[in-house]
Amino acid sequence: MPHAPLPDTTFPREFHHDEKAPDSSFSTVADTPKQRRELRRTLRRRRRALTPRQQRQAAKALCRRLRGLPEFRRAKRVALYLPNDSEIDPRPLIAWLERRGAEVYLPVLAPLTHNRLWFVRYHAGTPMVTNRFGIREPDTRHGAHRARRLPAWALQLVLMPLVGFDDQGQRLGMGGGFYDRSFAFTRQRGPRPRLIGLAHECQRVPTLPVASWDVPLDAIVSDARVLRP
């Protein structure tokens, strides 16, 4: 059964925070909050400037690179995301993963836990709702669908969207801290998924500020490269 089209949505302004004009100096850690706000604005503008054709081409190139990764080919429980605000699109991978017998999961805002994510099994026909940020996610209001939830540690591979990345493998997220909080446990010993950040190549910068709460990634993949920190 073909997958129903999943709409591209946009976060409301309150999630993007109050941002000022970009500053060209963002390579030191001391002023991280200001630097990140400014840089997010610049990099989101870059990806929004891509044409629909460029977006499609980037998605195809991204998926080719991901399919060649050994950890991607081995994974049987994979979390990805629905593209928002011109994020690079991983949805072409869904059918390929399912043909290999892999289970696909989508992030869901955890209703009782501050700024954390659940991961819920997705397939064609999964009931969807719109969350408070305007993003479509699996409907967990009914017990049968809550039972399809998987704890973050039980995933084998997680593909997460980035706002930016640098040549050292550092990343810049949206600023909500959802992925950092949900995967903070990966700093400890024990079962953990592989974490791969996805972005357009136009979102690459020479250097990013680093914050102590940033969860390290195992790899970053764009339409042009695979970067391993």
C-alpha positions as a Markdown table, in Angstrom:
| # | Residue | x | y | z |
|---|---|---|---|---|
| 1 | Met | 0.0 | 0.0 | 0.0 |
| 2 | Pro | 1.5 | 3.4 | -0.9 |
| 3 | His | 2.2 | 5.8 | 1.9 |
| 4 | Ala | -0.1 | 8.8 | 2.1 |
| 5 | Pro | 1.6 | 12.1 | 1.5 |
| 6 | Leu | 2.9 | 13.7 | 4.7 |
| 7 | Pro | 2.6 | 17.4 | 4.7 |
| 8 | Asp | 5.6 | 19.7 | 5.2 |
| 9 | Thr | 4.8 | 22.0 | 8.2 |
| 10 | Thr | 6.3 | 25.0 | 9.9 |
| 11 | Phe | 7.0 | 25.6 | 13.6 |
| 12 | Pro | 5.1 | 28.6 | 15.0 |
| 13 | Arg | 7.3 | 31.6 | 15.7 |
| 14 | Glu | 7.3 | 31.1 | 19.4 |
| 15 | Phe | 9.3 | 27.8 | 19.0 |
| 16 | His | 12.0 | 29.6 | 17.0 |
| 17 | His | 12.7 | 32.0 | 19.8 |
| 18 | Asp | 13.5 | 35.7 | 19.5 |
| 19 | Glu | 16.4 | 36.1 | 17.1 |
| 20 | Lys | 18.5 | 39.0 | 15.9 |
| 21 | Ala | 20.5 | 39.7 | 12.8 |
| 22 | Pro | 23.3 | 37.1 | 12.2 |
| 23 | Asp | 26.8 | 37.8 | 13.5 |
| 24 | Ser | 29.7 | 36.5 | 11.5 |
| 25 | Ser | 31.7 | 35.5 | 14.6 |
| 26 | Phe | 30.3 | 32.3 | 16.2 |
| 27 | Ser | 33.4 | 30.2 | 16.8 |
| 28 | Thr | 33.8 | 30.6 | 20.5 |
| 29 | Val | 31.8 | 28.9 | 23.3 |
| 30 | Ala | 31.5 | 32.0 | 25.7 |
| 31 | Asp | 28.5 | 33.5 | 23.9 |
| 32 | Thr | 26.8 | 30.3 | 22.8 |
| 33 | Pro | 23.1 | 31.3 | 23.4 |
| 34 | Lys | 23.4 | 34.5 | 21.3 |
| 35 | Gln | 25.5 | 32.8 | 18.6 |
| 36 | Arg | 23.1 | 29.9 | 18.3 |
| 37 | Arg | 20.1 | 32.2 | 17.9 |
| 38 | Glu | 21.7 | 34.2 | 15.2 |
| 39 | Leu | 23.1 | 31.2 | 13.4 |
| 40 | Arg | 19.8 | 29.4 | 13.4 |
| 41 | Arg | 18.1 | 32.3 | 11.6 |
| 42 | Thr | 20.8 | 32.4 | 8.9 |
| 43 | Leu | 20.8 | 28.6 | 8.3 |
| 44 | Arg | 17.1 | 28.3 | 8.2 |
| 45 | Arg | 17.0 | 31.0 | 5.6 |
| 46 | Arg | 19.5 | 29.1 | 3.5 |
| 47 | Arg | 17.4 | 25.9 | 3.4 |
| 48 | Arg | 14.2 | 27.8 | 2.8 |
| 49 | Ala | 15.8 | 29.3 | -0.3 |
| 50 | Leu | 16.1 | 25.9 | -1.9 |
| 51 | Thr | 13.6 | 25.3 | -4.8 |
| 52 | Pro | 11.3 | 22.3 | -4.7 |
| 53 | Arg | 13.5 | 20.6 | -7.4 |
| 54 | Gln | 16.6 | 21.2 | -5.3 |
| 55 | Gln | 14.8 | 19.7 | -2.3 |
| 56 | Arg | 13.9 | 16.6 | -4.2 |
| 57 | Gln | 17.4 | 16.2 | -5.6 |
| 58 | Ala | 18.9 | 16.6 | -2.1 |
| 59 | Ala | 16.5 | 14.0 | -0.6 |
| 60 | Lys | 17.5 | 11.5 | -3.2 |
| 61 | Ala | 21.2 | 12.1 | -2.7 |
| 62 | Leu | 20.8 | 11.9 | 1.1 |
| 63 | Cys | 18.9 | 8.6 | 0.9 |
| 64 | Arg | 21.6 | 7.1 | -1.4 |
| 65 | Arg | 24.3 | 7.9 | 1.1 |
| 66 | Leu | 22.3 | 6.6 | 4.1 |
| 67 | Arg | 21.5 | 3.3 | 2.4 |
| 68 | Gly | 25.3 | 2.8 | 2.0 |
| 69 | Leu | 26.0 | 3.0 | 5.7 |
| 70 | Pro | 26.6 | -0.3 | 7.5 |
| 71 | Glu | 24.7 | 0.8 | 10.6 |
| 72 | Phe | 21.7 | 1.8 | 8.5 |
| 73 | Arg | 21.6 | -1.5 | 6.6 |
| 74 | Arg | 21.8 | -3.5 | 9.9 |
| 75 | Ala | 19.1 | -1.6 | 11.8 |
| 76 | Lys | 15.7 | -3.1 | 12.3 |
| 77 | Arg | 14.2 | -0.4 | 14.5 |
| 78 | Val | 14.7 | 3.0 | 12.9 |
| 79 | Ala | 13.3 | 6.4 | 14.0 |
| 80 | Leu | 13.1 | 9.2 | 11.5 |
| 81 | Tyr | 11.1 | 12.5 | 11.2 |
| 82 | Leu | 8.7 | 14.3 | 9.0 |
| 83 | Pro | 10.3 | 17.3 | 7.3 |
| 84 | Asn | 9.4 | 20.7 | 8.7 |
| 85 | Asp | 10.5 | 24.2 | 7.7 |
| 86 | Ser | 12.4 | 23.0 | 4.6 |
| 87 | Glu | 14.4 | 20.3 | 6.5 |
| 88 | Ile | 16.0 | 17.7 | 4.2 |
| 89 | Asp | 13.4 | 14.9 | 3.6 |
| 90 | Pro | 14.1 | 11.3 | 4.8 |
| 91 | Arg | 10.6 | 10.0 | 3.8 |
| 92 | Pro | 11.8 | 8.2 | 0.7 |
| 93 | Leu | 13.6 | 5.7 | 3.0 |
| 94 | Ile | 10.4 | 4.5 | 4.6 |
| 95 | Ala | 9.4 | 2.0 | 1.8 |
| 96 | Trp | 13.0 | 0.8 | 1.5 |
| 97 | Leu | 13.2 | 0.1 | 5.2 |
| 98 | Glu | 9.9 | -1.7 | 5.3 |
| 99 | Arg | 10.9 | -3.9 | 2.3 |
| 100 | Arg | 13.9 | -5.0 | 4.4 |
| 101 | Gly | 11.7 | -5.9 | 7.3 |
| 102 | Ala | 12.7 | -2.9 | 9.5 |
| 103 | Glu | 10.2 | -1.1 | 11.8 |
| 104 | Val | 9.9 | 2.7 | 11.3 |
| 105 | Tyr | 9.2 | 5.0 | 14.2 |
| 106 | Leu | 8.3 | 8.7 | 14.4 |
| 107 | Pro | 8.9 | 11.1 | 17.3 |
| 108 | Val | 5.9 | 12.1 | 19.4 |
| 109 | Leu | 5.8 | 14.9 | 22.0 |
| 110 | Ala | 5.6 | 13.1 | 25.3 |
| 111 | Pro | 2.5 | 14.5 | 27.0 |
| 112 | Leu | 3.6 | 14.1 | 30.6 |
| 113 | Thr | 7.3 | 14.7 | 30.3 |
| 114 | His | 8.8 | 18.2 | 29.7 |
| 115 | Asn | 10.5 | 18.5 | 26.3 |
| 116 | Arg | 11.0 | 14.8 | 25.7 |
| 117 | Leu | 10.0 | 12.5 | 22.9 |
| 118 | Trp | 8.3 | 9.2 | 22.6 |
| 119 | Phe | 8.8 | 7.1 | 19.5 |
| 120 | Val | 5.7 | 5.4 | 17.9 |
| 121 | Arg | 5.6 | 2.8 | 15.2 |
| 122 | Tyr | 4.5 | 4.2 | 11.8 |
| 123 | His | 3.2 | 2.6 | 8.7 |
| 124 | Ala | 0.7 | 3.5 | 5.9 |
| 125 | Gly | -2.6 | 4.1 | 7.5 |
| 126 | Thr | -1.3 | 5.1 | 10.9 |
| 127 | Pro | -3.7 | 7.6 | 12.5 |
| 128 | Met | -2.0 | 11.0 | 12.7 |
| 129 | Val | -2.7 | 14.2 | 14.6 |
| 130 | Thr | -1.1 | 17.7 | 14.6 |
| 131 | Asn | 0.9 | 18.5 | 17.7 |
| 132 | Arg | 1.2 | 21.9 | 19.4 |
| 133 | Phe | 4.0 | 22.9 | 17.0 |
| 134 | Gly | 1.9 | 22.2 | 13.9 |
| 135 | Ile | 3.8 | 19.0 | 13.1 |
| 136 | Arg | 2.0 | 15.7 | 12.2 |
| 137 | Glu | 2.7 | 12.8 | 14.5 |
| 138 | Pro | 1.1 | 9.4 | 15.3 |
| 139 | Asp | -2.0 | 9.6 | 17.3 |
| 140 | Thr | -1.4 | 8.2 | 20.8 |
| 141 | Arg | -4.7 | 9.1 | 22.4 |
| 142 | His | -6.0 | 5.5 | 22.2 |
| 143 | Gly | -4.5 | 2.6 | 24.1 |
| 144 | Ala | -3.8 | 0.5 | 21.0 |
| 145 | His | -1.6 | 3.1 | 19.6 |
| 146 | Arg | 0.2 | 3.9 | 22.9 |
| 147 | Ala | 1.1 | 0.2 | 22.9 |
| 148 | Arg | 3.1 | 0.8 | 19.7 |
| 149 | Arg | 5.4 | 3.2 | 21.6 |
| 150 | Leu | 9.1 | 2.3 | 22.0 |
| 151 | Pro | 11.5 | 3.7 | 24.6 |
| 152 | Ala | 14.4 | 5.6 | 23.1 |
| 153 | Trp | 17.0 | 3.1 | 24.3 |
| 154 | Ala | 15.3 | 0.3 | 22.4 |
| 155 | Leu | 15.8 | 2.0 | 19.0 |
| 156 | Gln | 18.7 | 0.9 | 16.9 |
| 157 | Leu | 19.1 | 3.9 | 14.7 |
| 158 | Val | 17.8 | 7.5 | 15.0 |
| 159 | Leu | 17.8 | 10.0 | 12.1 |
| 160 | Met | 17.3 | 13.5 | 13.5 |
| 161 | Pro | 17.0 | 16.9 | 11.8 |
| 162 | Leu | 19.7 | 19.5 | 12.1 |
| 163 | Val | 19.7 | 23.3 | 11.6 |
| 164 | Gly | 23.4 | 23.3 | 11.1 |
| 165 | Phe | 26.7 | 21.3 | 11.4 |
| 166 | Asp | 30.4 | 21.9 | 11.1 |
| 167 | Asp | 33.5 | 20.1 | 9.8 |
| 168 | Gln | 34.2 | 18.7 | 13.2 |
| 169 | Gly | 30.9 | 16.9 | 13.5 |
| 170 | Gln | 29.3 | 19.4 | 15.9 |
| 171 | Arg | 25.6 | 20.1 | 15.4 |
| 172 | Leu | 23.0 | 22.8 | 15.8 |
| 173 | Gly | 19.4 | 21.9 | 16.6 |
| 174 | Met | 16.2 | 23.9 | 16.8 |
| 175 | Gly | 16.8 | 24.9 | 20.4 |
| 176 | Gly | 14.0 | 23.1 | 22.1 |
| 177 | Gly | 16.3 | 20.4 | 23.5 |
| 178 | Phe | 13.9 | 17.6 | 22.7 |
| 179 | Tyr | 16.5 | 15.2 | 21.2 |
| 180 | Asp | 19.2 | 16.2 | 23.8 |
| 181 | Arg | 16.9 | 15.4 | 26.7 |
| 182 | Ser | 15.5 | 12.2 | 25.1 |
| 183 | Phe | 18.9 | 10.8 | 24.3 |
| 184 | Ala | 20.9 | 12.2 | 27.3 |
| 185 | Phe | 21.2 | 8.5 | 28.4 |
| 186 | Thr | 23.6 | 7.8 | 25.5 |
| 187 | Arg | 26.4 | 9.3 | 27.5 |
| 188 | Gln | 26.1 | 6.5 | 30.0 |
| 189 | Arg | 27.0 | 2.8 | 29.5 |
| 190 | Gly | 24.3 | 0.5 | 28.3 |
| 191 | Pro | 22.1 | -0.1 | 25.2 |
| 192 | Arg | 21.9 | 2.9 | 22.9 |
| 193 | Pro | 20.9 | 3.6 | 19.4 |
| 194 | Arg | 23.2 | 5.1 | 16.8 |
| 195 | Leu | 22.4 | 8.8 | 16.3 |
| 196 | Ile | 22.7 | 10.3 | 12.8 |
| 197 | Gly | 22.0 | 14.0 | 12.1 |
| 198 | Leu | 20.6 | 15.0 | 8.7 |
| 199 | Ala | 20.9 | 18.3 | 6.9 |
| 200 | His | 21.3 | 20.0 | 3.6 |
| 201 | Glu | 24.9 | 20.7 | 2.6 |
| 202 | Cys | 24.0 | 24.4 | 2.5 |
| 203 | Gln | 23.7 | 24.1 | 6.3 |
| 204 | Arg | 27.4 | 23.3 | 6.8 |
| 205 | Val | 29.5 | 26.0 | 8.5 |
| 206 | Pro | 33.3 | 25.9 | 9.4 |
| 207 | Thr | 32.8 | 26.0 | 13.2 |
| 208 | Leu | 30.0 | 25.8 | 15.7 |
| 209 | Pro | 29.8 | 26.6 | 19.4 |
| 210 | Val | 29.6 | 23.6 | 21.7 |
| 211 | Ala | 27.3 | 23.3 | 24.7 |
| 212 | Ser | 27.7 | 20.9 | 27.5 |
| 213 | Trp | 24.2 | 19.4 | 27.0 |
| 214 | Asp | 24.7 | 18.6 | 23.3 |
| 215 | Val | 24.4 | 14.9 | 22.8 |
| 216 | Pro | 27.2 | 13.7 | 20.4 |
| 217 | Leu | 26.2 | 12.1 | 17.1 |
| 218 | Asp | 27.7 | 9.0 | 15.5 |
| 219 | Ala | 27.6 | 10.6 | 12.1 |
| 220 | Ile | 26.2 | 13.5 | 10.1 |
| 221 | Val | 24.9 | 12.9 | 6.6 |
| 222 | Ser | 24.0 | 15.6 | 4.0 |
| 223 | Asp | 23.2 | 15.4 | 0.3 |
| 224 | Ala | 26.9 | 15.8 | -0.3 |
| 225 | Arg | 28.9 | 14.0 | 2.4 |
| 226 | Val | 29.0 | 11.6 | 5.3 |
| 227 | Leu | 30.9 | 13.1 | 8.3 |
| 228 | Arg | 32.0 | 11.0 | 11.3 |
| 229 | Pro | 33.2 | 13.1 | 14.3 |
